[in-house]
Amino acid sequence: MTTADKNRPPFRIDHVGSFLRPERLLVAAREAKAGTLEPAAYRAVQDECISDIVAFQEEIGLQAVTDGELRRRSWSAGFIDAVDGFGLREGTLGFRDESGDLGLVSTKTPELESEEDIKRRIDEAANFIPLDRLGISPQCGFSSGGGRGQPITQDNTRSKIELLQRVARGVWG
C-alpha cells in the first residue's frame, strides 16, 4: 500500500460515534436548558470543546476526524427523531460492497482488550470478507451513556484507540 493509499478511505482504524463530553460542556448544556446561559454563549462552549476533540483526534493520529457529536444531546438524538418508524426488524445483515469495519473494543469499560484476541477476531472475519476490505474500530461511540456515570475517561479513550492503531499496523502494515 502506498502512502497515498493510506491517506484515503477506507481507513484500517476508524472511530464512528460520539466522544466523551467534557464536564464544562455538560454544565453549559444544563445551564442552556435552564435558560441561565444564552444560546450564543452555549454555542461558544460547544465550539471550544469541538476544537479540543478535533485536536485530540489529530494528536492520536486518526485519519478522519469529526466533531465528536458534541452538539447532539445524546448518541441517538437526531437520527431516531428524523426516522419515521425507527426500530428493529427481522432480516439478515449484508455488506453491499463486501467490506466491513469491525467494532472490536468496548467503549463501556476501561479495561483494554488483548491484541491477540483482536487479531484472532480479525482472522475470523477474514474468512467471510477479504482482509484488505476490513477495518477495525471501537464498538460504538465513547459517549453513548451521555456522560453520566461512565467509567471511561479520555485517557481510556486514547488507550483504546492506540491499541487499535497498534493492531492495525501489525495486521495491515
MARBA-3410 file (N, C-alpha, C, O; in Angstrom, 1 decimal):
173
0.8,-1.2,0.0,0.0,0.0,0.0,0.9,1.2,0.0,1.8,1.3,0.8 ~ 0.6,2.2,-0.9,1.4,3.4,-1.0,0.9,4.4,0.1,-0.1,4.2,0.7 ~ 1.8,5.4,0.3,1.4,6.5,1.3,0.1,7.1,0.9,-0.7,7.4,1.7 ~ -0.1,7.3,-0.4,-1.3,8.0,-0.9,-2.5,7.1,-0.5,-3.6,7.6,-0.2 ~ -2.4,5.8,-0.7,-3.5,4.9,-0.3,-3.8,5.0,1.1,-5.0,4.9,1.5
-2.8,5.1,2.0,-3.0,5.2,3.4,-3.8,6.4,3.9,-4.4,6.5,4.9 ~ -3.8,7.4,3.0,-4.4,8.7,3.3,-5.8,8.8,2.7,-6.4,9.9,2.8 ~ -6.3,7.8,2.1,-7.6,7.8,1.5,-8.5,6.7,2.2,-8.0,5.6,2.6 ~ -9.8,7.0,2.4,-10.7,5.9,2.9,-10.7,4.7,2.0,-10.5,4.9,0.8 ~ -11.0,3.5,2.5,-11.3,3.2,3.9,-10.1,3.1,4.7,-9.0,2.7,4.2
-10.1,3.6,5.9,-9.0,3.5,6.8,-9.1,2.2,7.6,-10.1,1.7,7.8 ~ -7.9,1.7,8.0,-7.9,0.5,8.8,-8.3,0.6,10.2,-8.8,-0.3,10.8 ~ -8.2,1.8,10.8,-8.7,2.1,12.1,-9.5,3.4,12.0,-9.1,4.4,11.5 ~ -10.7,3.3,12.6,-11.7,4.4,12.4,-12.4,4.5,13.7,-12.5,3.6,14.5 ~ -13.0,5.6,14.0,-14.0,5.8,15.1,-15.2,6.4,14.6,-15.2,7.4,13.9
-16.3,5.7,14.9,-17.7,6.2,14.5,-18.4,6.4,15.8,-18.6,5.5,16.6 ~ -19.0,7.6,15.9,-19.8,7.9,17.1,-19.3,9.0,17.9,-18.4,9.8,17.5 ~ -19.8,9.1,19.1,-19.5,10.3,19.9,-18.3,10.1,20.8,-17.9,8.9,21.1 ~ -17.7,11.2,21.2,-16.6,11.2,22.2,-17.2,11.7,23.5,-18.3,12.3,23.5 ~ -16.5,11.4,24.6,-17.0,11.9,25.9,-17.1,13.4,25.8,-16.3,14.2,25.3
-18.2,13.8,26.5,-18.5,15.3,26.6,-17.7,15.8,27.8,-17.9,15.3,28.9 ~ -16.9,16.8,27.6,-16.2,17.4,28.8,-17.2,18.0,29.8,-18.3,18.4,29.4 ~ -16.8,18.0,31.0,-17.6,18.5,32.1,-18.1,19.9,31.8,-19.3,20.2,32.1 ~ -17.3,20.8,31.3,-17.7,22.2,31.0,-18.8,22.2,30.0,-19.7,23.1,30.0 ~ -18.9,21.2,29.1,-19.9,21.2,28.1,-21.2,20.7,28.7,-22.3,21.2,28.4
-21.1,19.7,29.6,-22.3,19.2,30.3,-22.9,20.3,31.2,-24.1,20.4,31.2 ~ -22.1,21.0,31.9,-22.6,22.1,32.7,-23.3,23.2,31.8,-24.4,23.6,32.1 ~ -22.6,23.5,30.7,-23.2,24.5,29.8,-24.5,24.0,29.2,-25.5,24.8,29.1 ~ -24.6,22.8,28.9,-25.9,22.2,28.4,-27.0,22.3,29.4,-28.1,22.7,29.1 ~ -26.7,22.0,30.7,-27.7,22.1,31.7,-28.1,23.6,31.9,-29.3,23.9,32.1
-27.1,24.5,31.9,-27.5,25.9,32.0,-28.3,26.4,30.9,-29.2,27.2,31.1 ~ -27.9,26.0,29.7,-28.7,26.4,28.5,-30.1,25.9,28.6,-31.1,26.7,28.3 ~ -30.3,24.7,29.0,-31.6,24.1,29.1,-32.5,24.9,30.2,-33.7,25.1,30.0 ~ -31.8,25.3,31.3,-32.4,26.0,32.4,-32.7,27.5,32.0,-33.4,28.2,32.7 ~ -32.1,27.9,30.9,-32.3,29.3,30.5,-31.3,30.3,31.2,-31.5,31.5,31.1
-30.3,29.8,31.9,-29.4,30.7,32.5,-28.1,30.9,31.7,-27.2,31.6,32.2 ~ -28.0,30.3,30.5,-26.9,30.6,29.6,-27.5,30.9,28.3,-28.3,30.2,27.7 ~ -27.0,32.0,27.7,-27.5,32.5,26.4,-27.1,31.5,25.3,-26.0,30.9,25.4 ~ -27.9,31.3,24.3,-27.6,30.4,23.2,-26.2,30.7,22.6,-25.5,29.8,22.3 ~ -25.8,32.0,22.4,-24.5,32.3,21.8,-23.4,31.8,22.7,-22.3,31.4,22.3
-23.6,32.0,24.0,-22.5,31.5,25.0,-22.4,30.0,25.0,-21.3,29.4,25.1 ~ -23.6,29.3,24.9,-23.6,27.9,24.8,-22.9,27.4,23.5,-22.1,26.5,23.6 ~ -23.2,28.1,22.4,-22.5,27.7,21.2,-21.0,27.9,21.3,-20.3,27.1,20.7 ~ -20.6,29.0,21.9,-19.1,29.2,22.1,-18.5,28.1,22.9,-17.4,27.7,22.6 ~ -19.1,27.6,23.9,-18.6,26.4,24.7,-18.5,25.2,23.8,-17.5,24.5,23.8
-19.6,25.0,23.0,-19.6,23.8,22.1,-18.4,24.0,21.1,-17.7,23.0,20.9 ~ -18.2,25.2,20.6,-17.2,25.4,19.6,-15.8,25.1,20.2,-14.9,24.4,19.6 ~ -15.6,25.5,21.4,-14.3,25.3,22.1,-14.1,23.8,22.3,-13.0,23.3,22.1 ~ -15.1,23.1,22.8,-15.0,21.7,23.0,-14.8,20.9,21.7,-14.0,19.9,21.7 ~ -15.4,21.3,20.7,-15.2,20.7,19.4,-13.8,20.9,18.9,-13.2,19.9,18.4
-13.3,22.1,19.0,-11.9,22.3,18.7,-10.9,21.4,19.5,-10.0,20.9,18.9 ~ -11.2,21.2,20.7,-10.4,20.4,21.6,-10.5,18.9,21.1,-9.5,18.2,21.1 ~ -11.7,18.4,20.8,-11.8,17.0,20.4,-11.2,16.8,19.0,-10.7,15.7,18.7 ~ -11.3,17.7,18.1,-10.6,17.6,16.8,-9.1,17.5,17.0,-8.4,16.7,16.4 ~ -8.6,18.4,17.9,-7.1,18.4,18.2,-6.7,17.0,18.8,-5.7,16.5,18.5
-7.6,16.5,19.7,-7.3,15.2,20.3,-7.2,14.1,19.2,-6.3,13.3,19.2 ~ -8.1,14.1,18.3,-8.2,13.1,17.2,-6.9,13.2,16.3,-6.3,12.2,16.0 ~ -6.6,14.4,16.0,-5.4,14.6,15.2,-4.1,14.2,16.0,-3.2,13.6,15.4 ~ -4.1,14.5,17.2,-2.9,14.2,18.1,-2.7,12.7,18.1,-1.5,12.2,18.1 ~ -3.7,11.9,18.2,-3.6,10.4,18.3,-3.5,9.8,17.0,-3.3,8.5,16.9
-3.6,10.5,15.9,-3.3,10.0,14.6,-4.5,9.4,13.8,-4.3,8.7,12.9 ~ -5.8,9.8,14.2,-6.9,9.3,13.4,-6.9,10.0,12.1,-6.6,11.2,12.0 ~ -7.1,9.3,11.0,-7.0,9.9,9.7,-8.3,10.6,9.3,-8.2,11.6,8.5 ~ -9.4,10.3,9.9,-10.7,11.0,9.7,-11.1,11.5,11.0,-11.2,10.7,12.0 ~ -11.4,12.8,11.1,-11.8,13.4,12.4,-13.2,13.9,12.3,-13.7,14.3,11.2
-13.9,14.0,13.4,-15.3,14.5,13.4,-15.4,15.5,14.6,-14.4,15.8,15.3 ~ -16.6,16.1,14.7,-16.8,17.0,15.8,-17.1,16.2,17.1,-17.5,16.8,18.1 ~ -17.0,14.9,17.1,-17.2,14.1,18.3,-18.7,14.0,18.7,-19.1,13.5,19.7 ~ -19.6,14.5,17.8,-21.0,14.6,18.0,-21.3,15.4,19.3,-22.3,15.1,20.0 ~ -20.5,16.4,19.6,-20.7,17.2,20.8,-21.8,18.1,20.8,-22.2,18.6,21.9
-22.4,18.4,19.7,-23.6,19.2,19.6,-24.9,18.4,19.8,-26.0,19.0,20.0 ~ -24.8,17.1,19.8,-26.0,16.3,19.9,-26.3,16.1,21.4,-25.4,16.1,22.2 ~ -27.6,16.0,21.8,-27.9,15.8,23.2,-27.6,14.4,23.7,-27.5,14.2,24.9 ~ -27.6,13.4,22.7,-27.3,12.0,23.1,-26.9,11.3,21.8,-27.0,11.9,20.7 ~ -26.4,10.1,22.0,-25.9,9.3,20.8,-27.0,9.1,19.8,-26.6,9.1,18.6
-28.2,9.1,20.2,-29.3,8.8,19.2,-30.0,10.0,18.8,-30.9,9.9,17.9 ~ -29.8,11.1,19.4,-30.5,12.3,19.1,-30.4,12.7,17.6,-29.3,12.6,17.0 ~ -31.4,13.1,17.0,-31.4,13.5,15.6,-31.8,12.3,14.7,-32.7,12.4,13.9 ~ -31.1,11.2,14.9,-31.3,10.1,14.0,-32.7,9.5,14.3,-33.5,9.4,13.4 ~ -32.9,9.1,15.5,-34.2,8.5,15.9,-35.4,9.5,15.6,-36.4,9.1,15.2
-35.1,10.7,16.0,-36.1,11.8,15.8,-36.5,12.0,14.3,-37.6,12.3,14.0 ~ -35.5,11.8,13.4,-35.7,12.0,12.0,-36.2,10.9,11.2,-36.7,11.1,10.1 ~ -36.2,9.7,11.8,-36.6,8.5,11.0,-37.9,8.0,11.5,-38.0,7.5,12.6 ~ -38.9,8.1,10.7,-40.2,7.7,11.0,-40.3,6.1,11.1,-39.8,5.4,10.2 ~ -40.8,5.6,12.2,-40.9,4.2,12.4,-39.6,3.5,12.7,-39.5,2.3,12.4
-38.7,4.2,13.3,-37.4,3.6,13.6,-37.6,2.4,14.5,-38.4,2.5,15.5 ~ -36.9,1.4,14.2,-37.0,0.2,15.1,-36.2,-1.0,14.4,-35.7,-0.8,13.3 ~ -36.2,-2.1,15.1,-35.5,-3.2,14.6,-36.5,-4.1,13.9,-37.7,-4.1,14.2 ~ -36.0,-4.8,12.9,-36.8,-5.7,12.2,-36.0,-7.0,11.9,-34.8,-6.9,11.8 ~ -36.7,-8.1,11.7,-36.0,-9.3,11.4,-35.4,-9.2,10.0,-35.9,-8.5,9.1
-34.4,-9.9,9.8,-33.7,-9.9,8.5,-32.3,-10.3,8.6,-31.8,-10.8,9.7 ~ -31.6,-10.2,7.6,-30.2,-10.5,7.6,-29.3,-9.3,7.3,-29.8,-8.3,6.7 ~ -28.1,-9.3,7.8,-27.2,-8.2,7.6,-26.3,-8.6,6.5,-25.7,-9.6,6.6 ~ -26.1,-7.7,5.6,-25.1,-8.0,4.5,-24.3,-6.7,4.2,-24.7,-5.6,4.7 ~ -23.3,-6.9,3.5,-22.4,-5.8,3.1,-22.5,-5.6,1.6,-22.2,-6.6,0.8
-23.0,-4.5,1.2,-23.1,-4.3,-0.3,-21.8,-4.3,-1.0,-21.7,-5.0,-2.1 ~ -20.8,-3.7,-0.5,-19.5,-3.7,-1.2,-18.5,-4.7,-0.6,-17.3,-4.6,-0.8 ~ -19.0,-5.6,0.2,-18.2,-6.7,0.8,-17.0,-6.1,1.6,-15.9,-6.5,1.4 ~ -17.3,-5.1,2.4,-16.3,-4.5,3.3,-16.9,-4.3,4.6,-18.1,-4.4,4.7 ~ -16.1,-4.2,5.6,-16.6,-4.0,6.9,-15.7,-3.4,7.9,-14.5,-3.6,7.8
-16.2,-2.7,8.9,-15.5,-2.1,10.0,-15.9,-2.9,11.2,-17.0,-2.9,11.6 ~ -14.9,-3.6,11.8,-15.2,-4.5,12.9,-15.0,-3.7,14.2,-14.0,-3.2,14.5 ~ -16.1,-3.6,15.0,-16.1,-2.9,16.3,-15.5,-3.9,17.4,-16.3,-4.7,17.9 ~ -14.2,-3.8,17.6,-13.6,-4.9,18.4,-13.1,-4.5,19.8,-12.5,-5.3,20.5 ~ -13.3,-3.2,20.2,-13.0,-2.8,21.6,-14.3,-2.2,22.2,-15.0,-1.5,21.5
-14.5,-2.5,23.5,-15.6,-1.9,24.2,-15.4,-0.4,24.5,-14.3,0.0,24.9 ~ -16.4,0.3,24.4,-16.4,1.7,24.8,-17.1,1.9,26.2,-17.3,3.0,26.6 ~ -17.4,0.8,26.8,-18.2,0.8,28.1,-17.3,0.5,29.3,-17.7,0.8,30.4 ~ -16.2,-0.1,29.1,-15.3,-0.5,30.2,-13.9,0.1,29.9,-13.5,0.1,28.8 ~ -13.2,0.4,31.0,-11.8,1.0,30.8,-10.8,-0.1,30.5,-9.7,0.2,30.0
-11.1,-1.4,30.8,-10.1,-2.4,30.6,-9.7,-2.6,29.1,-10.6,-2.6,28.2 ~ -8.4,-2.7,28.8,-8.0,-2.9,27.4,-8.2,-4.4,27.0,-7.8,-5.3,27.8 ~ -8.6,-4.6,25.8,-8.7,-5.9,25.2,-7.3,-6.3,24.9,-6.4,-5.5,24.8 ~ -7.1,-7.6,24.6,-5.8,-8.1,24.3,-5.6,-8.0,22.8,-6.5,-8.2,22.0 ~ -4.4,-7.6,22.4,-4.1,-7.6,20.9,-4.3,-8.9,20.3,-4.8,-9.0,19.1
-3.9,-10.0,20.9,-4.1,-11.3,20.4,-5.5,-11.6,20.1,-5.9,-12.2,19.0 ~ -6.4,-11.3,21.0,-7.9,-11.5,20.8,-8.4,-10.7,19.6,-9.2,-11.2,18.8 ~ -8.0,-9.5,19.5,-8.4,-8.6,18.4,-7.9,-9.2,17.1,-8.7,-9.3,16.1 ~ -6.7,-9.6,17.0,-6.1,-10.2,15.8,-6.9,-11.5,15.4,-7.1,-11.8,14.3 ~ -7.2,-12.3,16.5,-7.9,-13.6,16.2,-9.3,-13.2,15.6,-9.7,-13.9,14.7
-10.0,-12.2,16.1,-11.3,-11.9,15.6,-11.2,-11.3,14.2,-12.1,-11.5,13.4 ~ -10.1,-10.6,13.9,-9.9,-10.1,12.5,-9.7,-11.3,11.6,-10.3,-11.4,10.5 ~ -8.9,-12.3,12.0,-8.7,-13.5,11.2,-10.0,-14.2,11.0,-10.3,-14.7,9.9 ~ -10.9,-14.3,12.0,-12.2,-15.0,11.8,-13.0,-14.2,10.8,-13.7,-14.9,9.9 ~ -13.1,-12.9,10.9,-13.9,-12.1,9.9,-13.3,-12.3,8.5,-14.1,-12.2,7.5
-12.0,-12.4,8.4,-11.4,-12.6,7.1,-11.8,-13.9,6.4,-11.5,-14.1,5.2 ~ -12.4,-14.8,7.1,-13.0,-16.0,6.5,-14.2,-15.7,5.6,-14.6,-16.4,4.8 ~ -14.8,-14.5,5.9,-16.0,-14.1,5.2,-15.9,-12.9,4.3,-16.6,-12.7,3.3 ~ -15.0,-12.0,4.7,-14.7,-10.8,3.9,-13.2,-10.7,3.7,-12.4,-10.9,4.7 ~ -12.7,-10.5,2.5,-11.2,-10.4,2.4,-10.6,-9.4,3.3,-11.1,-8.3,3.6
-9.4,-9.8,3.8,-8.7,-8.9,4.8,-8.5,-7.5,4.3,-8.6,-6.6,5.1 ~ -8.2,-7.3,3.0,-7.9,-6.0,2.5,-9.2,-5.1,2.4,-9.1,-4.0,2.1 ~ -10.4,-5.7,2.8,-11.6,-5.0,2.8,-12.1,-4.7,4.2,-13.2,-4.2,4.4 ~ -11.3,-5.1,5.2,-11.7,-4.9,6.6,-11.0,-3.7,7.2,-9.9,-3.3,6.8 ~ -11.6,-3.2,8.3,-11.0,-2.2,9.1,-11.5,-2.5,10.6,-12.4,-3.3,10.8
-10.9,-1.8,11.5,-11.3,-2.0,12.9,-11.6,-0.7,13.6,-11.2,0.4,13.2 ~ -12.4,-0.8,14.6,-12.9,0.4,15.3,-13.4,0.0,16.7,-13.5,-1.1,17.0 ~ -13.7,1.0,17.6,-14.4,0.7,18.8,-15.8,0.3,18.4,-16.3,0.5,17.3 ~ -16.5,-0.4,19.4,-17.8,-1.0,19.0,-18.9,0.1,18.9,-19.9,-0.2,18.2 ~ -18.7,1.3,19.4,-19.6,2.4,19.1,-18.9,3.6,19.7,-17.7,3.6,20.1
-19.7,4.7,19.9,-19.2,5.9,20.4,-18.8,5.8,21.9,-19.4,5.0,22.6 ~ -17.9,6.6,22.3,-17.4,6.6,23.7,-18.4,7.3,24.7,-18.2,7.3,25.9 ~ -19.4,8.0,24.1,-20.3,8.8,25.0,-21.7,8.3,24.8,-22.6,9.2,25.0 ~ -21.9,7.1,24.6,-23.3,6.6,24.4,-24.1,6.7,25.7,-25.3,6.5,25.6 ~ -23.5,6.8,26.8,-24.2,6.9,28.1,-24.5,8.4,28.4,-25.0,8.6,29.5
-24.1,9.3,27.6,-24.5,10.7,27.8,-23.6,11.4,28.8,-23.8,12.5,29.2 ~ -22.5,10.7,29.2,-21.5,11.4,30.1,-21.8,11.2,31.6,-21.0,11.7,32.4 ~ -22.8,10.5,32.0,-23.1,10.4,33.4,-22.8,8.9,33.8,-23.3,8.0,33.3 ~ -22.0,8.8,34.9,-21.7,7.5,35.4,-20.9,6.6,34.6,-20.8,5.4,34.8 ~ -20.3,7.1,33.5,-19.5,6.2,32.7,-18.1,6.0,33.3,-17.5,7.0,33.8
-17.6,4.8,33.3,-16.3,4.5,33.8,-15.2,4.9,32.8,-14.0,4.8,33.2 ~ -15.5,5.3,31.6,-14.5,5.6,30.6,-14.0,7.1,30.7,-14.9,8.0,30.9 ~ -12.7,7.3,30.7,-12.2,8.6,30.7,-11.6,8.9,29.3,-11.5,8.0,28.5 ~ -11.1,10.1,29.1,-10.5,10.5,27.9,-9.1,9.7,27.7,-8.7,9.4,26.6 ~ -8.4,9.5,28.9,-7.2,8.7,28.8,-7.5,7.2,28.4,-6.8,6.6,27.6
-8.7,6.7,28.8,-9.1,5.3,28.4,-9.4,5.3,26.9,-9.0,4.4,26.2 ~ -10.0,6.4,26.4,-10.4,6.5,25.0,-9.1,6.5,24.2,-9.0,5.8,23.2 ~ -8.1,7.3,24.6,-6.8,7.3,24.0,-6.2,5.9,23.9,-5.7,5.5,22.9 ~ -6.1,5.3,25.1,-5.5,3.9,25.1,-6.2,2.9,24.2,-5.5,2.1,23.6 ~ -7.5,3.0,24.1,-8.2,2.0,23.3,-8.0,2.3,21.8,-7.8,1.4,21.0
-8.0,3.6,21.4,-7.7,3.9,20.0,-6.2,3.6,19.7,-6.0,3.1,18.6 ~ -5.3,3.9,20.6,-3.9,3.5,20.3,-3.7,2.0,20.2,-2.9,1.5,19.4 ~ -4.5,1.2,21.0,-4.5,-0.3,20.9,-4.9,-0.7,19.5,-4.2,-1.5,18.9 ~ -6.0,-0.1,19.0,-6.4,-0.4,17.7,-5.4,0.0,16.6,-5.2,-0.8,15.6 ~ -4.8,1.1,16.8,-3.7,1.5,15.9,-2.6,0.5,15.8,-2.1,0.2,14.8
-2.1,0.0,17.0,-1.0,-1.0,17.0,-1.5,-2.2,16.3,-0.7,-2.8,15.6 ~ -2.7,-2.7,16.6,-3.2,-3.9,15.9,-3.2,-3.7,14.4,-2.8,-4.6,13.7 ~ -3.7,-2.6,14.0,-3.9,-2.3,12.5,-2.5,-2.3,11.9,-2.3,-2.8,10.8 ~ -1.5,-1.7,12.5,-0.2,-1.7,12.0,0.4,-3.1,11.9,1.0,-3.5,10.9 ~ 0.1,-3.9,12.9,0.6,-5.3,12.8,-0.1,-6.2,11.8,0.5,-7.1,11.2
-1.4,-5.9,11.5,-2.2,-6.7,10.6,-2.0,-6.2,9.1,-1.7,-7.0,8.2 ~ -2.1,-4.9,8.9,-2.1,-4.3,7.6,-0.8,-3.6,7.2,-0.6,-3.2,6.1 ~ 0.1,-3.3,8.2,1.3,-2.6,7.9,1.2,-1.1,8.0,2.2,-0.4,7.9
END
